[in-house]
């Protein structure tokens, strides 16, 4: 690791830094001892690269765009300096007036909102600052009571926050710091109306932070309207998976994908590896169906998708974390914000319509330096989706035959992916680029807060994840 002298980007005026600074400790940031104690209790001593490079800029008051691979500590990179900056406002008074919202963190999904809120609560627990989370899908009464009691750090999803603003229980007039977490999704066109309504209620003299694993050139350009001469911190090559993730592609017809999953898990068992995995699908109906089918095959499986209530999601996630469930079948509602330490394997039953979502999916494994496997089951009809992913990641993914007894086909690396034989299709598997359906509109993707609109073969568009999430 080497020290880095930030460079000035002549086209934007932004300060950019890409190399990793010399190893330092959290104490070197000058954080309050109360914050340092909380960090130490979480078992952390040395900041990650995104933390080491971002925290000093945030403490200095700069607007910032932070890009890093998933699982690299982006949440602490903004939560810790936020707590430090607003600590001067901490009060032991019971009066709600002494606890106005000072920092607002907006997230696209409920799960991510909960994860951020847990971090904020952990790192601020030795202070008099209050942190809370609001999101949709649950009754508002508990959230209303929390907001009326006062809170300095609010984590929210846009839809539910606007509900509370409309009910006059959330006031943003004293917000000093705004964070857009997973900013690539937050700034997607489907989010802009709600996002703009919220930003209009926040003082113009504020500090704005954008964090994400992926920033497209279009998103970077759009972000400039919300930021003032921002510092750009990119600690790793953009649009890339962590180096700790081993990626493999198996060419499998849609009809045989369920059996392929069984083969993969059986092979992992023989190798002495954990069978625990997250399996991503594109539709809520297909998600539930696949989970039931895997159960019939003797695999302990559960489903999490937008049609599930928050209570059902929580029970399923708890069962998965405890090991009672081996395979968690999920839609993209779990692609961001689901943080399970040492998750050994992620399987893409279907490739996502948007290439950036692939990176977030496989980012559920190989987190915080641990190793993980990312396996993609690819039908011939998904060739263009695979090409888009490889183009985004600037690399070819390793295509291998299924382990021992391929139930379908496994063309060699030199053979054309589109030449693979086709069997009777799975009615819950969408073939986006076959001529018979290329001119048709694509079906909605899943997720309680997400809506896909106007996806075309040339450029899949991602809609907004509206709504909110639950308070812990």
C-alpha positions in Angstrom: 0.0 0.0 0.0 1.2 3.5 -0.8 0.4 7.0 0.1 -1.7 8.9 -2.5 -1.6 12.5 -3.6 -5.1 13.3 -5.0 -5.3 14.5 -8.5 -7.5 17.2 -9.9 -9.8 16.1 -12.7 -9.6 19.0 -15.2 -13.0 18.4 -16.7 -15.0 18.4 -13.4 -12.9 20.1 -10.9 -13.4 17.1 -8.7 -10.6 15.6 -6.6 -10.0 12.0 -7.4 -8.1 9.3 -5.5 -7.7 5.7 -6.6 -4.8 4.2 -4.8 -4.9 2.9 -1.3 -3.3 5.0 1.4 -0.8 3.7 4.0 -2.5 1.6 6.7 -3.8 3.7 9.5 -6.1 3.1 12.5 -9.5 4.6 13.3 -7.8 6.7 16.0 -5.9 8.5 13.3 -9.1 10.1 12.0 -9.4 12.1 15.2 -12.8 10.5 16.0 -14.3 11.1 19.4 -13.3 8.4 22.0 -17.0 7.4 22.3 -17.0 6.6 18.6 -13.7 4.8 18.7 -14.9 2.7 21.6 -18.0 1.6 19.6 -15.8 0.8 16.6 -13.4 -1.3 18.7 -16.4 -3.2 20.3 -17.4 -4.2 16.8 -14.0 -5.8 16.3 -12.5 -3.2 13.9 -9.1 -1.6 14.2 -7.9 -0.8 10.7 -10.1 1.0 8.2 -10.8 -0.4 4.7 -9.5 1.5 1.7 -12.9 3.2 1.0 -13.0 4.2 4.7 -9.4 5.4 4.8 -9.9 7.6 1.8 -13.4 8.8 2.3 -13.6 9.6 6.0 -11.1 12.5 6.0 -12.9 14.2 3.1 -16.3 13.8 4.8 -14.9 15.2 8.1 -13.5 18.2 6.1 -17.0 19.0 4.8 -16.5 18.0 1.1 -19.3 16.7 -1.0 -18.2 13.2 -2.1 -18.9 10.4 -4.6 -17.5 7.1 -3.2 -17.2 4.0 -5.4 -16.0 0.7 -4.1 -16.8 -3.0 -4.5 -19.6 -4.4 -2.3 -18.7 -5.7 1.1 -15.8 -3.2 1.5 -17.2 -1.1 4.3 -19.0 1.8 2.5 -21.6 2.1 5.2 -19.0 2.9 7.9 -17.3 5.2 5.5 -20.2 7.7 5.8 -21.8 6.7 9.2 -18.7 7.2 11.3 -17.9 10.8 10.0 -21.5 11.7 10.2 -21.7 10.8 13.9 -18.5 12.8 14.5 -19.8 15.9 12.7 -23.1 16.0 14.4 -21.9 15.0 17.8 -21.8 18.6 18.8 -25.6 18.5 18.7 -25.9 15.5 21.0 -28.3 16.2 23.9 -29.5 14.1 26.8 -32.7 16.2 26.9 -36.0 14.3 26.5 -37.5 17.2 24.5 -38.0 16.2 20.8 -37.1 19.8 19.9 -33.5 19.0 21.0 -33.3 16.1 18.6 -34.1 17.3 15.0 -33.0 15.4 12.0 -29.4 16.4 11.3 -28.4 13.6 8.8 -30.6 11.9 6.3 -29.6 8.6 4.6 -31.7 7.5 1.6 -31.6 3.9 0.4 -33.4 2.1 -2.4 -34.5 -1.0 -0.4 -35.8 -2.0 3.0 -33.0 -4.5 3.7 -30.3 -1.9 3.0 -32.1 0.7 5.2 -32.1 -1.8 8.1 -28.5 -2.6 7.6 -27.4 1.1 7.6 -29.6 1.7 10.7 -28.0 -1.1 12.6 -24.6 0.3 11.8 -25.6 3.8 12.9 -27.1 2.5 16.1 -24.0 0.4 16.9 -21.5 3.2 16.2 -23.5 5.9 18.1 -24.5 3.8 21.1 -22.1 5.6 23.5 -23.4 9.0 22.5 -26.7 10.8 23.1 -27.4 10.8 19.4 -30.5 9.0 18.2 -30.8 7.0 15.0 -33.9 5.5 13.4 -35.1 3.9 10.3 -38.4 4.2 8.4 -39.6 2.2 5.4 -42.8 0.9 3.9 -44.5 -2.4 4.1 -45.2 -2.1 7.8 -47.6 -0.1 10.0 -46.5 3.6 10.4 -47.6 3.9 14.0 -44.3 2.8 15.6 -42.3 4.9 13.1 -44.5 8.0 13.8 -43.9 7.6 17.6 -40.1 7.4 17.0 -40.0 10.4 14.8 -42.1 12.5 17.2 -39.7 11.7 20.0 -36.9 13.2 17.9 -34.0 11.6 16.0 -30.7 13.1 14.7 -29.8 10.4 12.1 -32.7 9.1 9.9 -32.3 6.3 7.5 -35.2 6.0 5.1 -36.6 4.8 1.8 -38.0 7.6 -0.3 -41.7 6.5 -0.5 -42.2 6.1 3.2 -40.2 9.2 4.1 -42.6 11.2 1.9 -45.5 9.6 3.7 -44.1 10.9 7.0 -43.4 14.3 5.6 -47.0 14.4 4.3 -48.2 13.5 7.8 -46.0 16.3 9.2 -44.0 14.1 11.5 -40.7 14.4 9.6 -39.1 17.8 9.2 -36.0 18.1 7.1 -35.3 21.8 7.6 -32.3 21.2 9.8 -30.6 18.5 7.8 -26.9 19.2 7.4 -25.8 16.0 5.7 -27.6 14.0 2.9 -26.4 10.6 1.9 -27.6 8.6 -1.2 -26.6 5.0 -0.5 -26.5 2.8 -3.6 -26.6 6.0 -5.6 -26.7 4.4 -9.0 -30.1 3.0 -8.2 -31.2 6.1 -6.2 -30.4 8.3 -9.2 -32.1 6.0 -11.7 -34.8 7.9 -13.6 -37.6 6.1 -11.7 -36.4 7.6 -8.5 -35.9 11.1 -9.5 -39.4 12.6 -8.8 -39.5 11.4 -5.2 -35.8 12.2 -4.7 -36.2 15.7 -6.0 -39.2 16.4 -3.8 -37.1 15.3 -0.8 -34.1 17.3 -1.8 -36.2 20.5 -2.2 -37.1 20.2 1.5 -33.5 20.1 2.6 -31.4 23.3 3.1 -29.3 24.1 0.1 -26.2 24.6 2.3 -25.7 21.0 3.1 -23.1 18.3 2.6 -24.1 15.6 0.0 -22.5 12.1 -0.2 -23.1 9.5 -2.8 -21.9 5.9 -2.3 -22.3 2.9 -4.5 -20.5 -0.1 -6.0 -21.2 1.2 -9.5 -21.2 4.6 -11.2 -22.0 4.8 -14.9 -20.9 7.9 -16.8 -24.5 8.9 -17.1 -25.0 8.6 -13.3 -21.9 10.6 -12.6 -23.1 13.4 -14.9 -26.5 13.4 -13.3 -25.0 13.5 -9.8 -23.3 16.8 -10.5 -26.7 18.6 -10.2 -26.8 17.5 -6.5 -23.1 18.0 -5.6 -20.8 21.0 -5.3 -17.2 20.3 -6.6 -17.3 16.8 -5.2 -14.4 14.7 -4.3 -14.5 11.4 -6.2 -13.0 8.4 -4.3 -12.6 5.2 -6.3 -10.6 2.6 -4.4 -11.0 -0.2 -6.9 -11.7 -0.7 -10.6 -15.3 0.3 -11.1 -18.0 -2.2 -12.2 -15.9 -5.1 -10.9 -16.6 -7.9 -8.4 -14.2 -8.4 -5.5 -11.1 -10.4 -6.2 -12.2 -12.8 -3.5 -15.1 -14.0 -5.6 -14.5 -16.9 -8.0 -16.9 -16.6 -10.9 -18.0 -19.5 -13.1 -20.6 -19.8 -15.9 -22.5 -23.0 -16.6 -24.4 -23.1 -19.9 -27.7 -24.7 -19.1 -31.1 -24.7 -20.8 -33.9 -23.1 -18.9 -35.7 -26.4 -18.4 -32.7 -27.9 -16.7 -31.7 -25.1 -14.4 -33.4 -26.5 -11.3 -31.6 -29.8 -11.7 -28.4 -27.9 -12.4 -28.7 -26.2 -9.0 -29.1 -29.6 -7.3 -26.0 -30.9 -9.1 -24.0 -27.8 -8.0 -25.0 -28.2 -4.4 -24.3 -32.0 -4.4 -20.8 -31.3 -5.8 -20.2 -28.7 -3.1 -21.1 -31.2 -0.5 -18.7 -33.8 -2.0 -16.0 -31.2 -1.9 -16.6 -30.5 1.8 -18.0 -27.0 1.0 -21.1 -25.5 2.5 -24.4 -25.9 0.7 -25.6 -22.6 1.9 -26.2 -20.2 -1.0 -28.4 -17.3 -2.2 -30.1 -18.1 -5.5 -31.3 -15.1 -7.6 -34.2 -15.1 -9.9 -35.9 -12.4 -11.9 -39.6 -12.9 -11.0 -41.5 -13.2 -7.8 -43.5 -16.1 -9.2 -40.4 -17.9 -10.4 -38.8 -17.3 -7.0 -41.5 -19.0 -5.0 -41.8 -21.8 -7.5 -38.1 -22.6 -7.5 -38.0 -22.6 -3.7 -40.8 -25.2 -3.6 -39.2 -27.3 -6.2 -35.9 -27.4 -4.4 -37.7 -28.4 -1.2 -39.1 -31.4 -3.1 -35.5 -32.2 -4.1 -34.5 -32.4 -0.5 -32.8 -29.0 -0.2 -34.0 -26.8 2.6 -35.1 -23.7 0.8 -36.9 -20.5 1.5 -38.1 -17.6 -0.7 -37.8 -13.8 -0.2 -39.4 -11.5 -2.7 -41.7 -8.4 -3.0 -44.9 -10.3 -2.4 -43.7 -11.4 1.0 -44.7 -9.4 4.0 -41.9 -7.8 6.1 -42.6 -10.3 8.9 -42.3 -13.2 6.5 -39.0 -11.9 5.1 -37.6 -11.4 8.5 -38.5 -15.0 9.6 -37.0 -16.4 6.4 -33.8 -14.4 6.7 -33.4 -15.4 10.4 -33.8 -19.1 9.4 -31.2 -18.7 6.7 -28.7 -17.0 9.0 -29.2 -19.7 11.6 -28.6 -22.5 9.0 -32.2 -23.9 9.1 -32.4 -22.9 5.4 -29.7 -23.9 3.0 -30.8 -22.1 -0.1 -32.3 -18.6 0.0 -34.1 -18.0 -3.3 -34.5 -14.3 -3.8 -35.3 -11.6 -6.3 -33.3 -8.4 -6.5 -34.9 -7.2 -3.3 -32.0 -9.0 -1.7 -29.3 -8.0 -4.1 -28.5 -4.9 -2.1 -28.4 -4.5 1.7 -28.3 -8.2 2.5 -25.2 -8.6 4.6 -24.5 -12.2 5.7 -20.8 -12.6 6.8 -18.9 -15.4 5.0 -21.7 -16.2 2.6 -20.0 -19.0 0.6 -22.0 -19.1 -2.6 -24.3 -17.1 -4.9 -26.1 -18.7 -7.8 -27.7 -16.7 -10.6 -30.7 -18.9 -11.7 -31.3 -16.2 -14.3 -29.1 -13.3 -15.3 -30.5 -9.9 -14.4 -31.8 -7.6 -17.1 -29.4 -4.8 -15.9 -25.7 -5.7 -16.0 -25.0 -3.6 -12.9 -27.4 -5.7 -10.9 -25.2 -8.7 -11.6 -22.4 -7.1 -9.7 -24.6 -6.4 -6.7 -25.9 -9.9 -6.7 -22.5 -11.6 -6.6 -21.4 -9.0 -4.1 -23.4 -10.9 -1.5 -20.4 -13.3 -1.3 -16.7 -12.7 -0.9 -17.4 -9.9 1.5 -14.9 -8.3 3.9 -12.0 -10.3 2.6 -13.6 -13.7 2.8 -13.7 -16.0 -0.3 -16.8 -16.9 -2.1 -18.2 -18.6 -5.3 -20.5 -16.9 -7.8 -22.1 -19.3 -10.2 -24.2 -18.2 -13.2 -26.6 -20.6 -15.0 -27.0 -19.2 -18.5 -29.5 -20.2 -21.1 -28.7 -19.6 -24.8 -31.4 -16.9 -24.8 -29.4 -15.0 -22.2 -26.3 -14.6 -24.4 -26.8 -10.9 -24.8 -27.2 -10.4 -21.1 -24.0 -12.3 -20.5 -22.2 -10.2 -23.2 -23.5 -7.0 -21.4 -22.1 -8.2 -18.1 -18.7 -9.1 -19.5 -18.5 -5.8 -21.3 -19.3 -3.9 -18.1 -16.8 -5.9 -16.1 -14.2 -5.8 -18.9 -13.5 -9.5 -18.6 -14.7 -12.8 -20.0 -16.3 -15.1 -17.4 -15.0 -18.6 -17.2 -17.4 -21.1 -18.8 -17.2 -24.6 -17.4 -19.3 -27.8 -17.7 -21.5 -28.6 -14.8 -19.9 -30.9 -12.2 -20.4 -34.7 -12.8 -23.4 -35.4 -14.9 -24.4 -32.3 -16.7 -28.2 -32.5 -17.0 -28.2 -30.4 -20.1 -25.3 -29.2 -22.2 -21.9 -27.7 -21.7 -20.4 -26.2 -24.8 -16.7 -25.6 -24.9 -15.3 -22.1 -24.4 -14.6 -21.9 -28.2 -18.1 -22.9 -29.2 -20.8 -20.2 -29.7 -23.1 -19.7 -26.7 -26.0 -19.2 -29.0 -25.4 -22.6 -30.6 -26.3 -24.5 -27.5 -29.2 -26.9 -27.9 -32.6 -25.8 -26.5 -35.1 -27.9 -24.6 -38.6 -27.2 -23.6 -38.5 -23.9 -21.8 -39.4 -23.2 -18.2 -42.6 -21.2 -18.2 -41.2 -19.1 -15.4 -38.0 -18.4 -17.2 -38.0 -15.3 -19.4 -36.0 -15.5 -22.6 -35.4 -11.8 -23.3 -33.5 -11.9 -26.6 -35.2 -14.6 -28.6 -36.6 -13.3 -31.9 -40.1 -14.4 -30.9 -40.1 -12.1 -27.9 -37.6 -9.4 -28.7 -40.2 -7.0 -29.8 -42.4 -7.6 -26.8 -42.2 -5.6 -23.5 -40.4 -7.3 -20.8 -42.2 -8.6 -17.7 -41.8 -6.8 -14.5 -38.9 -7.7 -12.3 -39.5 -8.4 -8.7 -39.0 -6.5 -5.5 -41.5 -4.6 -3.4 -40.0 -1.3 -4.2 -39.0 -1.9 -7.8 -40.8 -1.3 -11.1 -39.2 -2.1 -14.5 -40.3 0.0 -17.4 -39.8 -0.1 -21.1 -36.9 -2.6 -21.1 -35.6 -3.1 -24.6 -33.0 -5.5 -25.9 -30.6 -2.7 -26.7 -30.5 -1.0 -23.2 -32.3 -2.6 -20.2 -33.6 0.2 -18.0 -34.0 0.0 -14.3 -37.0 1.5 -12.7 -37.3 2.8 -9.2 -37.5 0.8 -6.0 -40.1 2.8 -4.2 -41.4 2.4 -0.7 -39.6 1.9 2.5 -38.4 -0.5 5.1 -38.8 -1.5 8.6 -37.5 -0.2 11.9 -35.4 -2.7 13.8 
